[in-house]
Amino acid sequence: MSQTKLSDQISKNLESMIIDGTLKANDRLPPERELAGRFHVSRPSLREAIQNLKAKGLITSRQGGGNYVSEHIGESLQDPLLQALAEHDEFRYDLLEFRDALEGIATYYAAIRSTDLDKEQLTASYNALVQAHKMKLPNLEAKRDAEFHLMIAKCAHNAILMHSMKALFTMLSKSIAANLDNLFEHSHAREDIMQQHTKIYEAIMASDAKTAKVAVREHLAYVEKALLEVNRLKSRRQRALQQADILL
């Protein structure tokens, strides 16, 4: 095997580790000597492979030494139109419908495929969400909410699904926070949503795929219905204020 072909194979192996989440954004690659030993290749071949990944934007070098997985891996959907969609409230319901399709599949497979380690990580994510819920901080709760749903996607063991979800939630981070902020105007919404997350979590832990899928779809349907009600209330208030101005 020529050195070029060998370096290409090393690149593919490292790419696979990035795609499946073994190597995550901002992770530092092991030292050259350790990697070369792991792949049973020469250090020049390894260096060429790493250069290939740097050219693709998957690996970066930092001041002080060391190669790192790019911090921007799977960070966002780059199409400016998609970015604009996330900033317009009128498309919020389209995004919820898309989440329903994507997360229904992710939750179903997470219940079937999650390993013991996956379930430990999902439990840690769920507990962090519970703590944020108790603190009653919408921005933190939105962050933990997104992390919980992303962990579910990771448990599904589908690389394309996982990275699609990650890109979607990065794009929608502001929208998720806005959704929760609006929903919390309802006195029972926070508790309802937490109970829904608990039901999703328990179904996955029990490996009950059908219940998990139904639970996440009921959760998203609830969010959509509650947002519609919030918007109706806001519209009524605006009309009432306008009428008051006219009378004055």
C-alpha positions as CSV (number, residue, x, y, z in Angstrom):
1,M,0.0,0.0,0.0
2,S,1.4,3.4,-1.0
3,Q,2.0,6.1,1.6
4,T,-0.8,8.2,0.0
5,K,-3.3,5.4,0.2
6,L,-2.3,4.6,3.7
7,S,-2.7,8.2,4.8
8,D,-6.2,8.3,3.2
9,Q,-7.2,5.2,5.2
10,I,-6.0,6.8,8.4
11,S,-8.0,9.9,7.5
12,K,-11.1,7.8,7.0
13,N,-10.6,6.1,10.4
14,L,-10.2,9.4,12.2
15,E,-13.2,10.8,10.3
16,S,-15.3,7.8,11.4
17,M,-14.3,8.5,15.0
18,I,-15.4,12.1,14.6
19,I,-18.7,11.1,12.9
20,D,-19.7,8.5,15.5
21,G,-18.8,10.9,18.4
22,T,-15.8,9.0,19.7
23,L,-13.9,12.2,19.0
24,K,-16.0,15.3,19.9
25,A,-15.7,19.0,19.1
26,N,-12.7,20.5,20.9
27,D,-11.2,17.1,21.8
28,R,-7.5,16.9,21.7
29,L,-6.1,14.2,19.5
30,P,-3.7,11.8,21.3
31,P,0.1,12.5,20.6
32,E,1.5,11.4,17.3
33,R,3.5,8.6,18.7
34,E,0.4,7.1,20.4
35,L,-1.8,7.5,17.3
36,A,0.8,6.0,15.0
37,G,1.1,3.0,17.4
38,R,-2.7,2.6,17.5
39,F,-3.0,2.5,13.8
40,H,0.3,0.6,13.2
41,V,1.6,3.2,10.8
42,S,4.6,5.5,10.4
43,R,4.4,9.0,11.9
44,P,4.9,10.6,8.4
45,S,1.8,8.8,7.1
46,L,-0.1,9.9,10.2
47,R,1.0,13.5,9.7
48,E,-0.2,13.4,6.1
49,A,-3.6,12.1,7.3
50,I,-3.9,14.8,9.8
51,Q,-3.1,17.4,7.2
52,N,-5.8,16.0,5.0
53,L,-8.3,16.5,7.9
54,K,-7.0,20.0,8.5
55,A,-7.7,20.8,4.9
56,K,-11.3,19.6,5.3
57,G,-11.7,21.8,8.4
58,L,-12.2,18.8,10.7
59,I,-8.9,19.2,12.6
60,T,-7.2,22.4,13.8
61,S,-3.9,23.2,15.5
62,R,-3.6,25.4,18.5
63,Q,-1.0,27.7,19.8
64,G,1.2,25.8,22.3
65,G,0.9,22.5,20.4
66,G,-1.5,19.8,19.8
67,N,-4.2,18.9,17.2
68,Y,-7.9,19.3,18.1
69,V,-11.2,18.3,16.6
70,S,-12.6,21.6,15.2
71,E,-14.9,23.4,17.7
72,H,-17.3,24.0,14.8
73,I,-18.0,20.4,14.0
74,G,-21.8,20.0,13.5
75,E,-22.3,23.4,14.9
76,S,-24.9,24.8,12.6
77,L,-26.7,24.5,9.3
78,Q,-24.9,27.0,7.1
79,D,-27.6,27.9,4.6
80,P,-28.5,31.6,5.4
81,L,-32.1,30.8,4.6
82,L,-32.3,28.2,7.4
83,Q,-30.6,30.6,9.8
84,A,-33.3,33.2,8.9
85,L,-36.1,30.7,9.5
86,A,-34.9,30.3,13.1
87,E,-35.3,34.0,13.7
88,H,-38.9,34.4,12.5
89,D,-41.7,33.4,14.9
90,E,-44.2,32.7,12.1
91,F,-42.1,29.6,11.1
92,R,-41.8,28.3,14.7
93,Y,-44.6,25.8,14.1
94,D,-43.0,24.5,10.9
95,L,-39.9,23.8,13.0
96,L,-41.9,22.0,15.6
97,E,-43.4,19.7,12.9
98,F,-39.9,18.9,11.7
99,R,-38.8,18.2,15.2
100,D,-41.8,15.9,15.6
101,A,-40.6,13.8,12.6
102,L,-36.9,13.8,13.5
103,E,-37.3,13.2,17.3
104,G,-40.0,10.6,16.9
105,I,-37.5,8.4,15.1
106,A,-34.6,9.3,17.4
107,T,-36.5,8.5,20.5
108,Y,-37.8,5.2,19.1
109,Y,-34.3,4.0,18.2
110,A,-32.8,5.3,21.5
111,A,-35.1,3.0,23.4
112,I,-34.1,0.1,21.3
113,R,-30.4,0.7,20.9
114,S,-29.1,2.5,24.0
115,T,-26.3,0.8,25.8
116,D,-25.7,0.8,29.6
117,L,-23.2,3.7,29.0
118,D,-25.8,5.6,26.9
119,K,-28.3,5.2,29.7
120,E,-25.8,6.5,32.3
121,Q,-25.2,9.6,30.1
122,L,-28.9,10.1,29.5
123,T,-29.5,9.9,33.2
124,A,-26.8,12.5,33.9
125,S,-28.4,14.8,31.2
126,Y,-31.9,14.2,32.7
127,N,-30.7,15.0,36.2
128,A,-29.1,18.2,35.0
129,L,-32.5,19.2,33.4
130,V,-34.2,18.5,36.7
131,Q,-31.8,20.7,38.5
132,A,-32.2,23.6,36.0
133,H,-36.0,23.2,36.3
134,K,-35.8,23.6,40.1
135,M,-33.7,26.8,39.7
136,K,-36.4,28.3,37.4
137,L,-33.9,29.9,35.0
138,P,-35.5,29.8,31.5
139,N,-32.1,30.2,29.6
140,L,-30.4,27.5,31.6
141,E,-33.5,25.2,31.4
142,A,-33.6,25.8,27.6
143,K,-29.9,24.7,27.4
144,R,-30.5,21.6,29.5
145,D,-33.7,20.9,27.5
146,A,-31.7,20.9,24.2
147,E,-28.9,18.8,25.7
148,F,-31.4,16.2,26.9
149,H,-32.9,15.9,23.4
150,L,-29.5,15.7,21.8
151,M,-28.4,13.0,24.2
152,I,-31.5,11.0,23.1
153,A,-30.3,11.4,19.5
154,K,-26.8,10.1,20.5
155,C,-28.5,7.1,22.1
156,A,-30.2,6.3,18.8
157,H,-26.8,5.3,17.3
158,N,-27.5,6.8,13.9
159,A,-24.7,9.3,12.9
160,I,-26.7,11.2,10.3
161,L,-29.6,11.6,12.7
162,M,-27.4,12.7,15.5
163,H,-25.6,15.3,13.5
164,S,-28.8,16.6,12.0
165,M,-30.3,17.0,15.4
166,K,-27.2,18.7,16.7
167,A,-27.2,21.2,13.8
168,L,-31.0,21.8,14.2
169,F,-30.7,22.5,17.9
170,T,-27.7,24.8,17.5
171,M,-29.7,26.7,14.9
172,L,-32.8,26.8,17.2
173,S,-31.1,27.6,20.5
174,K,-32.7,31.0,20.6
175,S,-36.0,29.7,19.5
176,I,-36.0,27.0,22.2
177,A,-35.3,29.6,24.9
178,A,-38.1,31.9,23.5
179,N,-40.5,28.9,23.5
180,L,-39.9,28.2,27.1
181,D,-40.0,31.8,28.1
182,N,-43.4,32.1,26.4
183,L,-44.7,28.8,27.8
184,F,-43.8,29.8,31.4
185,E,-46.5,32.4,31.2
186,H,-48.8,29.4,31.8
187,S,-48.8,28.5,35.5
188,H,-48.8,24.8,34.8
189,A,-46.6,24.7,31.7
190,R,-43.2,24.2,33.4
191,E,-44.5,21.3,35.5
192,D,-46.3,19.7,32.5
193,I,-43.2,19.9,30.4
194,M,-41.0,18.4,33.1
195,Q,-43.4,15.5,33.5
196,Q,-43.3,15.0,29.8
197,H,-39.5,14.8,29.8
198,T,-39.7,12.4,32.7
199,K,-42.1,10.1,30.7
200,I,-39.7,10.2,27.7
201,Y,-36.7,9.4,29.9
202,E,-38.4,6.5,31.7
203,A,-39.6,5.0,28.5
204,I,-36.1,5.0,27.0
205,M,-34.6,3.6,30.2
206,A,-37.2,0.8,30.1
207,S,-36.4,0.1,26.4
208,D,-40.1,0.8,25.6
209,A,-39.7,2.1,22.0
210,K,-43.4,2.6,21.3
211,T,-44.1,4.5,24.5
212,A,-41.0,6.6,24.1
213,K,-42.0,7.7,20.5
214,V,-45.6,8.5,21.6
215,A,-44.2,10.4,24.6
216,V,-42.0,12.7,22.6
217,R,-44.7,13.4,20.0
218,E,-47.2,14.2,22.8
219,H,-44.6,16.5,24.3
220,L,-44.1,18.4,21.0
221,A,-47.8,18.6,20.4
222,Y,-48.3,20.1,23.9
223,V,-45.6,22.7,23.2
224,E,-47.3,23.7,19.9
225,K,-50.8,23.9,21.5
226,A,-49.5,25.9,24.4
227,L,-47.6,28.4,22.1
228,L,-50.7,28.9,20.1
229,E,-52.6,29.7,23.3
230,V,-49.9,32.1,24.4
231,N,-50.0,33.9,21.1
232,R,-53.8,34.2,21.3
233,L,-53.6,35.7,24.8
234,K,-50.9,38.2,23.5
235,S,-53.2,39.2,20.6
236,R,-56.1,39.8,23.0
237,R,-54.0,42.0,25.2
238,Q,-52.7,44.0,22.3
239,R,-56.3,44.5,21.1
240,A,-57.4,45.5,24.6
241,L,-54.5,48.1,24.8
242,Q,-55.4,49.5,21.4
243,Q,-59.0,49.9,22.4
244,A,-58.0,51.6,25.6
245,D,-55.8,54.0,23.6
246,I,-58.8,54.9,21.3
247,L,-61.0,55.5,24.3
248,L,-58.4,57.8,25.8
